């Protein structure tokens, strides 16, 4: 990632810092649940499986055993 691309993403990154890891993990999980029909219609089974796997990984590594 070049400096220009990183700088261009900075506003998005600063918005992400306004919430806890728990909030962002739950938000990603909720989005995945609400998009299940769309994801299944897309026919790309790997993408929704990867999304679910990533959310589960984040939950396990950032939230289990914490109060964040």
C-alpha positions as semicolon CSV with decimal commas, in nm:
position;residue;x (nm);y (nm);z (nm)
1;X;0,000;0,000;0,000
2;X;0,159;0,323;-0,111
3;X;0,166;0,641;0,092
4;X;-0,086;0,810;-0,137
5;X;-0,336;0,523;-0,109
6;X;-0,288;0,506;0,268
7;X;-0,345;0,881;0,299
8;X;-0,660;0,856;0,087
9;X;-0,799;0,593;0,326
10;X;-0,720;0,790;0,639
11;X;-1,070;0,943;0,679
12;X;-1,222;0,594;0,674
13;X;-0,969;0,468;0,928
14;X;-1,039;0,756;1,166
15;X;-1,413;0,678;1,153
16;X;-1,335;0,316;1,242
17;X;-1,154;0,427;1,556
18;X;-1,474;0,576;1,698
19;X;-1,615;0,238;1,795
20;X;-1,499;-0,066;1,986
21;X;-1,377;-0,390;1,828
22;X;-1,695;-0,552;1,963
23;X;-1,910;-0,301;1,776
24;X;-1,730;-0,356;1,446
25;X;-1,731;-0,735;1,479
26;X;-2,104;-0,739;1,554
27;X;-2,170;-0,494;1,272
28;X;-1,986;-0,716;1,022
29;X;-2,174;-1,023;1,146
30;X;-2,510;-0,844;1,116
31;X;-2,430;-0,726;0,765
32;X;-2,337;-1,082;0,665
33;X;-2,664;-1,218;0,808
34;X;-2,877;-0,957;0,631
35;X;-2,694;-1,019;0,302
36;X;-2,725;-1,400;0,305
37;X;-2,982;-1,415;0,020
38;X;-2,773;-1,179;-0,194
39;X;-2,452;-1,368;-0,118
40;X;-2,609;-1,702;-0,200
41;X;-2,759;-1,574;-0,527
42;X;-2,416;-1,450;-0,632
43;X;-2,306;-1,812;-0,669
44;X;-1,961;-1,750;-0,526
45;X;-1,967;-1,982;-0,227
46;X;-1,613;-1,895;-0,131
47;X;-1,680;-1,526;-0,069
48;X;-1,956;-1,565;0,189
49;X;-1,771;-1,850;0,356
50;X;-1,460;-1,632;0,378
51;X;-1,668;-1,349;0,524
52;X;-1,816;-1,575;0,792
53;X;-1,475;-1,724;0,866
54;X;-1,322;-1,375;0,904
55;X;-1,599;-1,257;1,136
56;X;-1,561;-1,570;1,350
57;X;-1,183;-1,526;1,361
58;X;-1,218;-1,163;1,470
59;X;-1,469;-1,259;1,737
60;X;-1,244;-1,531;1,874
61;X;-0,923;-1,328;1,870
62;X;-1,048;-0,983;1,968
63;X;-1,352;-1,042;2,187
64;X;-1,354;-1,378;2,362
65;X;-1,233;-1,329;2,716
66;X;-1,234;-0,949;2,694
67;X;-1,469;-0,668;2,782
68;X;-1,380;-0,458;2,475
